[in-house]
Amino acid sequence: MKKKFTAMLFAALLAVLTIGSYSNVYAYGSQVILYVNPINDQINVRSLPQHDSALVGTVSMYENMYFNNETSTGYGSDGKLHFWYRITSDRGVTGWVRDDLVCIRPDNYNNQVSVLYVNPVNDYINVRAFPQHLSPLAGTVSYYEKMYFYGETGTGFGSDGAWHYWYRITSESGVSGWVREDLVCFTQQNAYSSQSSVLYVNPINDNINVRSMPAHNSSLMGTVSVYEKMHFYGETATGYGSDSKLHYWYRI
């Protein structure tokens, strides 16, 4: 009875959970193409899933890495425990990379229509006429307004001076154009369908609270520790977090 009850609890999405590359990969179950997170020009590839293991090479920004679901955990240069992925790059470098230093390439979404929304760190984002920060402003998309993405991507510079992937989208309000990849999130329906997915606590936290309802001021039902698995079956809701912002919440 206790297990059934626990499965009906809510956990906060964006502030404290990491779905990230690991859970996306878990859902696909086949070879996935990764690339270097655009906050870095390149990343190190290690011989073992551990920061102090031998350096076997590097992977540059937007060079493809091929991942076949072999994962492990180990400490990074930040002193924190991370998931690591075993990859092979375009240039044949094979070894382990830290999960928070890579991203899933957009073409892993199979070019089907996908629903995006604005990353909740922003109230809204700009939509550009071309995949370039300096191109004309086509409009804006507000927090939690849906955007529809059909698989068309481009690359270009952002306002931060870094090179990014851009997605061509059409919003619910009819705005069409290009948005920067790091300013949007895929909804869970695109990556997970209706199958069970495994979540874990974002390593910036030692544990997270589990609430009875999708709201910070609802009853505390328990906690989940870092790297303890949570099973998610696709049920989501929105509600306010302890930061007073509106978030997606997952029932786990």
Phi and psi in degrees as a GROMACS rama.xvg file:
@    title "Ramachandran Plot"
@    xaxis  label "Phi"
@    yaxis  label "Psi"
@TYPE xy
-62.6901  -40.6419  LYS-2
-63.2744  -41.8197  LYS-3
-62.0268  -41.9421  LYS-4
-65.5396  -43.9501  PHE-5
-61.5405  -34.8042  THR-6
-67.9438  -12.6808  ALA-7
-97.3433  7.58672  MET-8
-83.9912  162.481  LEU-9
-106.857  144.521  PHE-10
-131.263  146.795  ALA-11
-72.3506  142.298  ALA-12
-79.6934  -76.7073  LEU-13
-79.6597  -29.3735  LEU-14
-77.371  -32.4481  ALA-15
-130.914  -9.21775  VAL-16
-104.637  146.693  LEU-17
-113.482  113.438  THR-18
-93.0464  -56.1136  ILE-19
45.2928  -157.647  GLY-20
-65.4613  -36.8502  SER-21
-62  -51.6949  TYR-22
-71.2337  -33.8742  SER-23
-60.5772  -45.6176  ASN-24
-63.9028  -40.6246  VAL-25
-55.7808  -38.4736  TYR-26
-74.2785  -36.2258  ALA-27
-73.2405  -42.7098  TYR-28
67.8823  21.0718  GLY-29
-148.078  -179.061  SER-30
-58.1961  133.997  GLN-31
-124.982  141.849  VAL-32
-95.7894  126.395  ILE-33
-111.137  162.62  LEU-34
-141.366  167.415  TYR-35
-69.8541  132.133  VAL-36
-54.413  127.674  ASN-37
-61.5517  -4.64682  PRO-38
-73.509  -10.2536  ILE-39
-123.083  148.4  ASN-40
-79.0573  -32.1062  ASP-41
-158.44  163.725  GLN-42
-131.341  157.4  ILE-43
-85.2886  146.275  ASN-44
-111.515  126.244  VAL-45
-106.273  156.527  ARG-46
-73.3881  -25.4274  SER-47
-135.83  161.473  LEU-48
-75.6263  65.0286  PRO-49
-160.475  135.047  GLN-50
-59.1227  -36.9837  HIS-51
-89.5106  11.3809  ASP-52
-80.2901  170.584  SER-53
-62.2916  141.097  ALA-54
-81.8186  119.711  LEU-55
-100.49  -11.7158  VAL-56
161.356  -170.689  GLY-57
-133.039  160.468  THR-58
-124.944  131.687  VAL-59
-88.9697  162.279  SER-60
-54.9352  127.195  MET-61
70.2371  7.03433  TYR-62
-75.0251  136.504  GLU-63
-70.3913  143.23  ASN-64
-124.958  138.817  MET-65
-109.012  125.863  TYR-66
-122.073  130.091  PHE-67
-117.092  32.0833  ASN-68
80.17  11.6988  ASN-69
-88.6157  114.688  GLU-70
-124.878  161.928  THR-71
-156.293  179.9  SER-72
-125.972  149.56  THR-73
-175.684  168.628  GLY-74
-81.7038  143.179  TYR-75
-100.255  -179.206  GLY-76
-66.4315  -15.7211  SER-77
-86.3572  2.00084  ASP-78
79.396  6.25994  GLY-79
-104.997  154.704  LYS-80
-79.7837  131.795  LEU-81
-131.882  158.952  HIS-82
-74.7648  146.424  PHE-83
-127.725  148.359  TRP-84
-117.325  137.923  TYR-85
-88.0919  122.32  ARG-86
-130.63  164.554  ILE-87
-128.622  127.922  THR-88
-86.5075  171.107  SER-89
-53.9966  -34.4731  ASP-90
-89.255  4.82116  ARG-91
90.4598  7.20491  GLY-92
-72.9036  124.579  VAL-93
-120.95  131.286  THR-94
169.123  -153.826  GLY-95
-114.23  136.365  TRP-96
-126.657  151.424  VAL-97
-77.3298  139.645  ARG-98
-63.1693  -33.17  ASP-99
-80.5504  -2.1158  ASP-100
-101.194  2.72957  LEU-101
-130.204  162.384  VAL-102
-133.061  156.226  CYS-103
-82.0153  131.685  ILE-104
-64.932  143.859  ARG-105
-62.8582  -24.6933  PRO-106
-74.4139  -3.17529  ASP-107
-70.2093  -11.5166  ASN-108
-86.2286  9.42658  TYR-109
65.8679  20.8158  ASN-110
55.8185  21.8619  ASN-111
-92.1807  164.825  GLN-112
-63.4257  131.403  VAL-113
-127.69  151.603  SER-114
-103.078  126.203  VAL-115
-111.082  161.456  LEU-116
-143.279  164.964  TYR-117
-69.1086  132.4  VAL-118
-55.8391  127.092  ASN-119
-64.2969  -2.11352  PRO-120
-72.0567  -10.9132  VAL-121
-120.921  149.694  ASN-122
-80.0634  -29.8168  ASP-123
-159.86  166.028  TYR-124
-132.252  157.207  ILE-125
-83.6751  145.45  ASN-126
-111.193  126.792  VAL-127
-105.695  155.454  ARG-128
-69.7452  -26.9095  ALA-129
-137.616  164.279  PHE-130
-76.8014  66.2569  PRO-131
-161.374  133.339  GLN-132
-58.9018  -34.8055  HIS-133
-84.2187  0.322717  LEU-134
-78.0037  164.563  SER-135
-58.706  147.28  PRO-136
-78.9284  120.796  LEU-137
-91.251  -17.9064  ALA-138
155.484  -168.545  GLY-139
-132.414  160.077  THR-140
-125.963  130.889  VAL-141
-87.028  162.464  SER-142
-51.4936  121.601  TYR-143
71.4122  7.1968  TYR-144
-74.6137  136.289  GLU-145
-73.9803  144.733  LYS-146
-125.214  140.768  MET-147
-107.384  126.916  TYR-148
-120.698  127.856  PHE-149
-110.155  13.2637  TYR-150
102.814  -3.32286  GLY-151
-84.9157  121.945  GLU-152
-123.674  159.931  THR-153
-145.595  175.518  GLY-154
-129.42  147.211  THR-155
179.816  170.071  GLY-156
-77.4163  144.606  PHE-157
-101.549  -179.318  GLY-158
-66.8704  -16.7597  SER-159
-86.1367  1.59737  ASP-160
79.838  1.58677  GLY-161
-97.8159  156.888  ALA-162
-84.287  130.879  TRP-163
-133.858  157.268  HIS-164
-73.934  146.959  TYR-165
-127.732  148.021  TRP-166
-114.802  136.413  TYR-167
-86.2059  123.27  ARG-168
-132.203  163.502  ILE-169
-128.548  127.018  THR-170
-86.9489  168.236  SER-171
-57.8688  -32.7444  GLU-172
-86.7957  3.42777  SER-173
94.317  5.35322  GLY-174
-75.3799  128.027  VAL-175
-120.669  139.47  SER-176
160.959  -152.843  GLY-177
-115.551  137.194  TRP-178
-126.022  149.84  VAL-179
-76.1588  136.858  ARG-180
-59.2799  -35.7067  GLU-181
-79.5877  -2.97128  ASP-182
-100.196  0.313723  LEU-183
-130.044  163.773  VAL-184
-130.994  146.205  CYS-185
-79.1855  139.385  PHE-186
-71.3456  157.103  THR-187
-63.6431  -23.812  GLN-188
-63.8563  -34.1179  GLN-189
-68.3631  -44.0175  ASN-190
-85.5246  -28.6948  ALA-191
-114.29  -12.3332  TYR-192
51.5869  -134.046  SER-193
-109.573  10.1158  SER-194
-84.3151  164.131  GLN-195
-68.0815  139.121  SER-196
-125.527  152.643  SER-197
-102.218  126.834  VAL-198
-110.199  160.444  LEU-199
-143.371  164.363  TYR-200
-71.7291  132.484  VAL-201
-55.4082  127.759  ASN-202
-62.4451  -6.71885  PRO-203
-71.7218  -10.3911  ILE-204
-119.317  147.611  ASN-205
-80.2464  -32.4611  ASP-206
-158.495  165.526  ASN-207
-130.195  155.676  ILE-208
-84.2877  146.023  ASN-209
-111.774  125.256  VAL-210
-106.882  156.049  ARG-211
-73.9528  -24.8773  SER-212
-136.322  161.949  MET-213
-77.7028  63.6761  PRO-214
-158.068  141.025  ALA-215
-61.1497  -33.3113  HIS-216
-89.3959  11.4484  ASN-217
-82.7435  172.515  SER-218
-62.8787  139.938  SER-219
-81.1575  120.498  LEU-220
-100.014  -14.5227  MET-221
158.247  -171.046  GLY-222
-132.413  160.887  THR-223
-124.921  131.791  VAL-224
-87.3366  160.541  SER-225
-58.0714  131.32  VAL-226
69.8013  5.06323  TYR-227
-74.9153  135.504  GLU-228
-75.2627  144.046  LYS-229
-125.542  140.277  MET-230
-105.706  126.578  HIS-231
-119.197  130.894  PHE-232
-114.402  16.837  TYR-233
101.742  -2.1099  GLY-234
-87.6761  122.399  GLU-235
-127.254  164.066  THR-236
-155.617  172.508  ALA-237
-118.829  148.8  THR-238
-174.849  168.091  GLY-239
-82.2218  142.41  TYR-240
-100.223  -176.735  GLY-241
-66.7472  -16.3726  SER-242
-88.0538  5.51862  ASP-243
68.3504  14.5229  SER-244
-102.784  154.434  LYS-245
-79.8682  131.632  LEU-246
-131.342  157.672  HIS-247
-75.1022  143.623  TYR-248
-124.497  148.19  TRP-249
-112.088  137.92  TYR-250
-87.6184  123.457  ARG-251
